[in-house]
Amino acid sequence: MIPASPLPGGGDRLFTLGELERLIAERRHAVADKSYTRSLLDAGVPRIAKKFGEEAVEAVIAAVMKDKPALLSEAADVIYHLLVLLQASDLSLDQVVAELGRRTRQSGHEEKASRPPAT
């Protein structure tokens, strides 16, 4: 289970990736000119994938530069855009977690060898 974190503004309520996933799903039905998420979903998988890749590269650069504040910000962008990409691809966070669970039942080398070849 991915840990929850406190919501901004304090209080005891925690924010989870599951909540972010639900929010992204809800935004699919929002007005596009008011919702960045909706505009991304409307643009389709190729545009979302491009944005995800851009954010991932920015996270890598921040990590290499040892810029922790930038890495934290870019990591949040990467996770958000990954969840949007999963939503657009009709996949869920639960499916990703199940896949990670399946992989942990094998050694790293066995698991990697069991994957289909990349196309």
BAFI-3210 file (N, C-alpha, C; in Angstrom, 3 decimals, decimal comma, padded with zeros to 6 digits):
// residues 119
n [1|2|3|4|5|6|7|8|9|10|11|12|13|14|15|16|17|18|19|20|21|22|23|24|25|26|27|28|29|30|31|32|33|34|35|36|37|38|39|40|41|42|43|44|45|46|47|48|49|50|51|52|53|54|55|56|57|58|59|60|61|62|63|64|65|66|67|68|69|70|71|72|73|74|75|76|77|78|79|80|81|82|83|84|85|86|87|88|89|90|91|92|93|94|95|96|97|98|99|100|101|102|103|104|105|106|107|108|109|110|111|112|113|114|115|116|117|118|119]
n.u [000,841|000,545|001,714|-000,395|-000,698|-000,716|-003,343|-003,077|-003,248|-003,682|-005,227|-006,703|-007,272|-006,178|-004,481|-004,579|-003,103|-005,088|-007,271|-006,470|-006,530|-009,306|-010,217|-009,107|-010,559|-013,122|-012,750|-012,735|-015,205|-015,493|-015,623|-013,770|-012,259|-011,834|-010,571|-007,518|-006,891|-009,071|-008,650|-006,229|-007,032|-008,869|-007,120|-005,859|-004,083|-001,453|-000,644|-000,802|001,085|003,388|003,572|003,897|006,395|008,002|007,808|008,991|011,631|012,347|012,262|014,358|016,530|016,458|017,052|019,660|020,956|020,825|018,807|016,655|014,122|013,128|013,071|011,147|008,857|008,749|008,486|005,919|004,527|005,142|003,867|001,187|000,737|001,202|-000,969|-003,050|-002,449|-002,831|-005,611|-006,593|-005,918|-007,562|-006,765|-006,031|-004,832|-004,923|-004,534|-001,899|-000,629|-001,251|000,249|002,830|002,863|002,759|005,217|006,978|006,936|008,764|012,273|014,318|015,740|014,438|011,866|012,269|013,110|010,762|009,107|007,354|008,995|010,069|008,354]
n.v [-001,185|002,164|004,851|007,223|010,802|013,822|016,159|019,392|022,208|021,032|019,051|015,780|014,205|012,197|012,224|010,227|008,250|006,833|008,528|010,638|009,326|008,842|011,485|012,313|010,644|011,715|014,269|013,786|014,323|017,008|020,538|021,293|023,677|024,568|022,611|021,180|018,489|017,332|018,497|017,301|014,577|014,728|015,290|012,905|009,691|009,814|012,543|012,751|010,832|012,014|014,285|013,021|011,811|014,117|015,198|013,133|013,218|015,743|015,178|013,339|014,967|016,804|015,041|014,176|016,598|016,907|018,399|018,642|019,959|020,529|017,945|016,751|018,223|017,618|014,844|014,629|015,659|013,674|011,404|012,265|012,667|010,068|008,724|009,990|009,084|006,323|006,339|007,262|005,094|003,139|001,704|000,853|002,101|000,087|-002,150|-001,754|-001,946|-004,616|-005,855|-005,132|-006,546|-009,159|-009,288|-009,131|-011,599|-013,118|-013,626|-010,819|-011,201|-013,435|-012,402|-010,299|-011,753|-013,048|-011,233|-010,081|-009,509|-006,166|-003,980]
n.w [000,000|-000,852|001,010|002,676|002,734|004,717|004,086|002,540|004,705|007,077|009,700|010,279|008,133|005,409|002,256|-000,622|-003,283|-004,508|-004,131|-005,763|-008,209|-008,420|-008,521|-010,952|-012,670|-012,258|-013,316|-015,981|-016,904|-016,625|-017,521|-020,336|-020,787|-018,264|-016,882|-016,587|-016,525|-017,911|-020,436|-021,129|-021,210|-023,300|-025,376|-025,828|-025,755|-027,068|-026,649|-023,859|-023,134|-024,179|-022,538|-020,054|-020,492|-020,785|-018,207|-016,754|-017,698|-016,734|-014,002|-013,791|-014,488|-012,359|-010,265|-010,925|-010,716|-008,060|-006,884|-004,631|-003,939|-006,539|-007,606|-005,967|-006,720|-009,489|-009,343|-008,293|-010,491|-012,394|-011,277|-011,247|-014,057|-014,948|-013,777|-015,163|-017,728|-017,364|-016,820|-019,299|-020,789|-019,930|-017,650|-014,233|-011,049|-009,139|-010,776|-011,545|-009,055|-008,484|-010,486|-009,669|-007,263|-008,264|-009,504|-007,346|-006,274|-007,532|-008,242|-009,099|-011,538|-012,647|-012,933|-014,758|-016,999|-017,587|-018,779|-021,698|-024,874|-025,601|-027,815]
ca.u [000,000|001,277|001,279|-001,165|-000,026|-001,691|-003,827|-002,667|-004,165|-003,742|-006,310|-006,334|-007,592|-005,018|-004,658|-003,976|-003,068|-006,424|-008,116|-006,061|-007,063|-010,750|-010,368|-008,820|-011,725|-014,218|-012,428|-013,013|-016,519|-015,484|-015,550|-012,372|-011,517|-011,597|-009,895|-006,315|-007,016|-010,005|-008,018|-005,267|-007,770|-009,423|-006,024|-005,580|-002,913|-000,151|-000,320|-000,564|002,362|004,438|003,674|004,472|007,820|008,641|007,900|009,964|012,962|012,594|012,552|015,702|017,479|016,472|017,749|021,084|021,447|020,649|017,887|015,552|012,811|012,676|012,746|009,861|007,826|008,674|007,957|004,463|004,046|005,253|002,809|-000,090|000,600|001,076|-002,356|-003,873|-002,165|-003,531|-007,041|-006,852|-005,669|-008,492|-006,058|-006,187|-003,744|-005,013|-003,915|-000,453|-000,219|-001,311|001,418|003,998|002,787|003,128|006,657|007,753|006,939|009,862|013,523|014,386|016,180|013,351|010,758|012,633|013,136|009,395|008,382|007,405|009,965|009,563|008,132]
ca.v [000,000|003,422|005,623|008,457|011,959|014,817|017,153|020,755|022,887|020,324|018,119|014,373|013,519|011,918|012,189|009,020|008,160|006,387|009,724|011,355|008,555|009,121|012,873|012,323|010,033|012,691|015,395|013,373|014,879|018,444|021,431|021,228|024,936|024,827|021,465|020,718|017,037|017,056|018,846|016,233|013,375|014,987|015,278|011,509|008,998|010,315|013,817|012,474|010,114|013,012|015,094|012,137|011,702|015,399|015,320|012,141|013,759|016,826|014,544|012,773|016,086|017,306|014,055|014,241|017,879|016,857|019,488|017,937|020,597|020,331|016,529|016,534|018,794|016,848|013,516|014,789|015,786|012,354|010,531|012,773|012,384|008,615|008,364|010,443|008,151|005,073|006,604|007,332|003,759|002,227|000,908|001,435|002,005|-001,257|-003,091|-001,548|-002,510|-006,074|-006,243|-005,028|-007,679|-010,363|-009,242|-009,324|-013,022|-013,737|-012,870|-009,767|-011,725|-014,282|-011,537|-009,583|-012,734|-013,490|-010,180|-010,197|-008,567|-004,818|-003,784]
ca.w [000,000|-000,922|002,176|002,518|003,311|005,179|003,130|002,880|005,606|008,346|009,959|010,365|006,887|004,581|000,805|-001,179|-004,742|-004,916|-004,234|-006,969|-009,335|-008,489|-008,956|-012,391|-013,333|-012,203|-014,188|-017,364|-017,245|-016,335|-018,680|-020,780|-020,654|-016,846|-016,280|-017,278|-016,656|-019,008|-021,713|-021,420|-021,607|-024,633|-026,350|-026,137|-025,216|-027,527|-025,984|-022,437|-023,064|-024,407|-021,320|-019,035|-020,798|-020,468|-016,747|-016,292|-018,000|-015,775|-012,711|-013,901|-014,439|-010,977|-009,434|-011,253|-010,203|-006,600|-006,540|-003,972|-004,123|-007,920|-007,768|-005,309|-007,581|-010,735|-009,017|-008,211|-011,874|-013,030|-010,756|-011,762|-015,488|-015,095|-013,467|-016,292|-018,820|-017,043|-017,006|-020,739|-021,339|-019,249|-016,653|-012,903|-010,089|-008,559|-011,707|-011,448|-007,772|-008,638|-011,296|-008,792|-006,351|-009,007|-009,747|-006,118|-005,923|-008,273|-008,139|-010,106|-012,833|-013,177|-013,337|-015,980|-018,088|-017,894|-019,499|-023,162|-025,447|-025,923|-029,258]
c.u [000,878|000,786|000,491|-000,361|-001,074|-002,098|-003,288|-003,704|-004,353|-004,930|-005,808|-006,548|-006,342|-005,403|-003,934|-003,917|-004,398|-007,383|-007,756|-006,592|-008,563|-011,017|-010,117|-009,992|-012,907|-013,988|-012,642|-014,312|-016,614|-015,470|-014,076|-011,614|-011,253|-010,799|-008,713|-006,397|-007,923|-009,362|-006,961|-005,979|-008,367|-008,346|-005,595|-004,242|-001,591|000,275|-000,014|000,785|003,535|004,657|004,296|005,986|008,584|008,843|008,925|011,389|013,305|012,917|013,965|016,752|017,582|017,232|019,255|021,712|021,361|019,799|016,627|014,205|012,264|012,290|011,400|008,715|007,650|008,143|006,437|003,866|004,068|004,114|001,451|-000,271|000,536|-000,361|-003,311|-003,685|-002,856|-005,031|-007,390|-006,697|-006,576|-007,774|-006,175|-004,914|-003,749|-004,367|-002,392|000,075|-000,237|-000,118|002,697|004,032|003,205|004,640|007,475|007,771|008,029|011,138|013,540|014,771|015,107|012,217|011,078|012,634|011,731|008,602|008,436|008,411|009,310|009,404|008,425]
c.v [001,236|004,301|006,865|009,595|012,977|015,760|018,523|021,396|022,165|019,405|016,690|013,620|013,364|011,858|010,963|009,103|007,659|007,560|010,539|010,641|008,814|010,543|012,994|011,741|010,999|013,843|015,056|014,018|016,378|019,239|021,577|022,532|025,310|023,714|021,027|019,215|016,684|017,378|017,821|014,981|013,539|014,914|013,861|011,000|009,552|011,616|013,595|011,782|011,073|013,844|014,282|012,021|012,971|015,540|014,337|012,633|014,883|016,265|013,964|013,879|016,629|016,347|014,117|015,519|017,958|018,022|018,861|018,638|020,401|018,876|016,207|017,029|017,978|015,438|013,567|014,907|014,442|011,449|010,970|012,391|010,884|008,187|008,835|009,493|006,810|005,229|006,597|005,970|002,697|001,221|001,618|001,289|000,629|-002,296|-002,971|-002,162|-004,038|-006,581|-006,167|-006,184|-008,972|-010,411|-009,514|-010,776|-013,789|-012,968|-011,839|-010,277|-012,609|-013,418|-010,844|-010,529|-013,159|-012,454|-010,434|-009,193|-007,225|-004,693|-002,372]
c.w [000,000|000,223|001,793|003,122|003,742|004,057|003,516|003,797|006,923|008,478|009,932|009,063|006,032|003,112|000,264|-002,700|-005,279|-005,048|-005,470|-008,210|-009,512|-008,982|-010,462|-013,162|-013,352|-013,176|-015,663|-017,846|-016,968|-017,641|-019,065|-020,584|-019,199|-016,185|-017,139|-017,516|-017,821|-020,353|-022,096|-021,921|-023,000|-025,715|-026,715|-025,618|-025,756|-026,830|-024,510|-022,265|-023,258|-023,147|-020,185|-019,248|-020,467|-018,964|-016,183|-016,532|-017,024|-014,389|-012,704|-013,793|-013,018|-010,062|-009,665|-010,696|-008,675|-006,084|-005,943|-004,113|-005,539|-008,154|-007,133|-006,182|-008,858|-010,486|-008,901|-009,606|-012,593|-012,576|-011,277|-013,233|-015,768|-014,822|-014,560|-017,475|-018,589|-017,271|-018,490|-021,410|-020,721|-018,354|-015,312|-012,077|-009,428|-009,466|-011,670|-010,155|-007,834|-009,442|-010,470|-007,798|-007,024|-009,192|-008,499|-005,667|-006,668|-007,978|-009,259|-011,482|-013,461|-013,697|-014,649|-017,178|-018,500|-018,679|-021,001|-023,721|-025,766|-027,429|-029,665]
res [m|i|p|a|s|p|l|p|g|g|g|d|r|l|f|t|l|g|e|l|e|r|l|i|a|e|r|r|h|a|v|a|d|k|s|y|t|r|s|l|l|d|a|g|v|p|r|i|a|k|k|f|g|e|e|a|v|e|a|v|i|a|a|v|m|k|d|k|p|a|l|l|s|e|a|a|d|v|i|y|h|l|l|v|l|l|q|a|s|d|l|s|l|d|q|v|v|a|e|l|g|r|r|t|r|q|s|g|h|e|e|k|a|s|r|p|p|a|t]
***
